[in-house]
Amino acid sequence: CQDSPAQMGSGDLSVPEPSPIPQVTVQDEPSASKEIASPEKNSELPGSLNAATLPSPGDKSVPTLAPPIPPKLPRLHVLRIMAMLAFIFGFAVIFNSCGSIFLPNIAAVIFGENSAAVVGYMQFVSLVFVCFGLFSNAFSDHSRARMGRRRPFILVGAGLSLAGLILLFICALGHYAWCFILGYFLCVAGLTSGTSSSTALINDLICEEQQGLASTINGAFTLLGSIIGYLFYGLFTHVEQYYAIVIIYIVFLCLTTTLCMIFTKEIPYTGAAPTL
């Protein structure tokens, strides 16, 4: 407030001292212009993740998640195991006797004196079809078919074998060279493909306690099938009767494939398949 005129005229020019202003402290707000901490400073901060604080791959002190344990396979009846491996029995009945008796005798009728050379060349070329059948088992590891991993390849192998046997039946009746060569190659490719996939069922569907039994059945089917296959040629000794042996082959192939398809229970495989 201003002084009155009487006070101003008296010559008193003193000015009162102003009251002190209270000091207010203001904290600085964080801004983007502040210095960014270096990785060395970050490593000192608690809870920071960097290359120095990450655990090494072989560090056993860090807990890891264990892979899921697959369910234990149930024990199967012996008759069911025999039905699952029935295709191997059909393979043994056809493959061994057909290659050692049917092939050279029919070739002698068709090619005459050159039959030995033709059979030798055919046996050599058939190695390519054997490899095709064996590699099909590796490809079945990657199968995601609704029927399962092995059964589609067994069914395809049976189809190729059936087509080859039909051509051999025509050859036995009319002695056609092209039916003879093509039919034998189809039989080799189909039988080896189906047998390799059928053998893989032992590890896929049979528990560890019965895998030895399944391997025994596999070996018994191979030996018994070979004996029965050779027995047919003792019943039908003439080449003109070989068409009847081919019919028996077809019956055995259809019967063993049907048993395998019915009693083999696979589910679609959804796990990680191994790389080739």
C-alpha positions in Angstrom: 0.0 0.0 0.0 1.2 3.6 -0.7 2.3 6.1 2.0 0.2 9.0 2.8 1.2 12.5 1.6 2.1 13.5 5.2 4.6 10.8 5.5 6.1 11.5 2.1 6.6 15.1 2.9 8.4 14.4 6.1 11.4 13.2 4.2 11.2 9.5 5.4 12.2 7.6 2.2 12.8 4.2 3.7 11.3 1.2 1.8 10.1 -1.8 3.7 12.0 -5.0 3.0 10.0 -7.5 0.9 9.0 -10.8 2.5 11.1 -13.8 1.4 9.6 -15.9 -1.4 9.3 -19.6 -0.5 11.5 -21.8 -2.7 9.8 -24.6 -4.6 11.8 -27.6 -5.9 10.7 -29.0 -9.2 11.8 -32.5 -10.2 13.1 -32.9 -13.7 10.8 -34.9 -16.0 12.4 -37.7 -18.0 13.1 -36.6 -21.6 14.3 -38.4 -24.7 17.4 -36.2 -24.7 18.9 -38.0 -21.7 21.9 -40.2 -22.4 21.1 -43.7 -23.3 22.8 -46.2 -21.1 25.5 -48.4 -22.8 25.3 -52.2 -22.8 28.0 -52.2 -20.1 25.7 -50.1 -17.9 22.7 -52.2 -18.7 24.5 -55.4 -17.6 24.8 -53.8 -14.1 21.0 -53.2 -13.9 19.1 -55.9 -12.0 16.8 -58.0 -14.1 18.3 -56.9 -17.4 18.8 -59.6 -20.2 21.9 -59.5 -22.3 24.5 -61.9 -23.7 26.3 -61.8 -20.4 23.3 -62.9 -18.3 21.7 -65.4 -20.6 22.3 -69.1 -19.6 24.6 -71.2 -21.8 23.0 -74.2 -23.7 24.8 -76.7 -21.5 24.0 -75.1 -18.2 22.3 -77.8 -16.1 21.3 -75.4 -13.4 18.6 -73.9 -15.6 15.4 -76.2 -15.5 14.3 -77.5 -18.9 11.0 -79.0 -20.0 11.2 -82.7 -20.5 9.8 -84.2 -23.8 6.4 -85.8 -23.5 6.5 -89.6 -22.7 4.7 -91.6 -25.4 2.0 -93.9 -24.2 3.0 -97.5 -23.5 1.8 -99.9 -26.2 -0.6 -102.6 -25.0 0.2 -106.3 -25.2 -1.4 -108.0 -28.2 -2.6 -111.5 -28.7 -0.3 -113.8 -30.7 -2.9 -114.4 -33.4 -3.3 -110.7 -33.9 0.5 -110.3 -34.3 0.5 -113.1 -36.9 -2.4 -111.4 -38.8 -0.5 -108.0 -38.7 2.6 -109.6 -40.2 0.7 -111.8 -42.7 1.9 -109.9 -45.7 5.4 -111.2 -45.0 4.1 -114.7 -45.3 2.6 -113.9 -48.7 5.8 -112.3 -49.8 7.8 -115.4 -48.9 5.4 -117.7 -50.7 5.7 -115.7 -54.0 9.1 -114.1 -54.1 11.6 -116.9 -53.6 9.9 -119.7 -55.6 8.9 -117.3 -58.4 12.4 -116.1 -58.9 14.1 -119.5 -58.7 11.6 -121.8 -60.6 8.9 -119.9 -62.4 11.3 -117.3 -63.9 13.9 -119.6 -65.6 11.3 -122.2 -66.7 9.0 -119.7 -68.4 12.1 -117.9 -69.9 13.2 -121.2 -71.4 9.9 -121.5 -73.3 9.9 -117.8 -74.5 13.6 -117.1 -75.2 14.9 -120.6 -75.9 18.7 -120.8 -75.8 19.1 -117.2 -74.7 16.9 -117.7 -71.6 19.9 -117.9 -69.2 21.2 -114.5 -70.3 17.8 -112.9 -70.2 17.1 -114.2 -66.7 20.6 -112.9 -65.6 19.9 -109.4 -67.0 16.4 -109.4 -65.4 17.8 -110.3 -62.0 20.4 -107.6 -62.2 17.8 -104.9 -63.3 15.5 -106.0 -60.6 17.9 -104.6 -58.0 16.7 -101.2 -59.0 13.1 -102.2 -58.1 14.3 -103.8 -54.8 15.9 -100.4 -53.8 12.6 -98.7 -54.7 10.8 -101.0 -52.3 13.3 -100.5 -49.6 13.3 -96.7 -49.8 9.5 -96.6 -49.7 9.8 -97.7 -46.1 11.9 -94.5 -45.4 9.3 -92.4 -47.1 6.6 -93.9 -45.0 8.2 -92.3 -42.0 7.0 -88.9 -43.3 3.5 -90.1 -44.2 0.5 -88.2 -42.7 -2.1 -90.4 -44.3 -5.4 -91.0 -42.5 -4.8 -94.7 -42.7 -1.5 -94.4 -40.9 2.1 -94.5 -41.9 2.6 -98.1 -43.0 -0.7 -99.4 -44.3 -0.9 -97.1 -47.4 2.5 -98.4 -48.6 1.5 -102.0 -47.8 -1.6 -101.5 -49.9 0.2 -99.9 -52.8 2.8 -102.7 -52.7 0.0 -105.3 -52.8 -1.6 -103.5 -55.8 1.7 -103.5 -57.7 2.2 -107.1 -56.9 -1.3 -108.0 -58.0 -0.8 -106.2 -61.3 2.5 -108.1 -61.9 0.9 -111.4 -61.1 -1.9 -110.8 -63.6 0.7 -110.1 -66.3 2.5 -113.3 -65.3 -0.7 -115.2 -65.5 -1.2 -113.9 -69.1 2.4 -114.9 -69.8 1.8 -118.4 -68.5 -1.1 -118.8 -70.9 0.3 -117.1 -74.0 4.1 -116.9 -73.4 4.3 -113.1 -74.1 7.8 -111.7 -73.5 6.6 -108.2 -72.5 4.2 -109.6 -69.9 6.9 -111.8 -68.5 9.5 -108.9 -68.1 7.1 -106.2 -66.9 5.1 -108.6 -64.6 8.3 -109.8 -62.8 9.5 -106.2 -62.2 6.2 -105.1 -60.8 6.1 -108.1 -58.5 9.6 -107.3 -57.2 8.8 -103.6 -56.6 5.4 -104.3 -54.9 6.5 -107.2 -52.7 9.6 -105.5 -51.4 7.7 -102.2 -50.7 4.9 -104.0 -48.9 7.3 -106.2 -46.9 9.6 -103.4 -45.7 6.6 -101.4 -44.5 5.0 -104.5 -42.9 8.3 -105.2 -41.0 8.2 -101.6 -39.6 5.0 -102.4 -37.8 7.0 -104.4 -35.2 8.5 -101.2 -33.9 5.4 -99.0 -34.4 2.6 -101.1 -32.8 4.2 -103.9 -30.8 5.4 -103.3 -27.2 8.9 -104.0 -26.2 8.0 -107.1 -24.3 6.6 -108.7 -27.4 9.0 -107.5 -30.1 11.2 -110.6 -29.8 8.1 -112.7 -30.3 7.1 -110.6 -33.4 10.6 -111.0 -34.8 10.3 -114.8 -34.3 7.0 -114.8 -36.2 8.6 -112.7 -38.9 11.4 -115.3 -39.4 9.0 -118.2 -39.2 6.7 -116.7 -41.9 9.7 -116.2 -44.2 10.9 -119.7 -43.8 7.5 -121.4 -43.9 6.4 -119.3 -46.9 9.4 -120.3 -48.9 8.8 -124.0 -48.2 5.2 -123.8 -49.3 6.1 -121.8 -52.4 8.5 -124.5 -53.6 5.9 -127.2 -52.7 3.5 -125.8 -55.4 6.0 -126.6 -58.1 6.1 -130.2 -56.9 2.4 -130.4 -57.5 2.4 -128.6 -60.9 5.5 -129.9 -62.6 4.7 -128.9 -66.2 5.2 -125.4 -67.5 1.7 -125.5 -69.1 0.3 -125.8 -65.5 2.1 -122.7 -64.2 -1.0 -120.6 -64.6 -2.5 -122.5 -61.7 0.5 -121.6 -59.5 0.0 -117.9 -60.4 -3.7 -118.2 -59.4 -2.5 -119.6 -56.0 -0.1 -116.7 -55.7 -3.0 -114.2 -56.2 -5.1 -115.9 -53.6 -2.3 -115.9 -51.0 -1.5 -112.2 -51.8 -5.2 -111.1 -51.4 -5.7 -113.1 -48.3 -2.6 -111.9 -46.4 -3.1 -108.3 -47.5 -6.7 -108.4 -46.2 -5.6 -109.8 -42.8 -2.9 -107.2 -42.5 -5.3 -104.3 -43.3 -8.0 -105.5 -40.9 -5.9 -106.3 -37.8 -3.4 -103.5 -38.1 -4.8 -100.5 -36.2 -2.8 -97.3 -37.0 -3.7 -93.7 -36.2 -2.6 -90.7 -38.3 0.9 -89.7 -37.3 1.3 -86.1 -36.2 4.7 -86.1 -34.6 8.0 -84.8 -36.0 9.2 -87.2 -38.6 13.0 -87.9 -38.9 14.8 -86.3 -41.8 16.1 -88.5 -44.6 
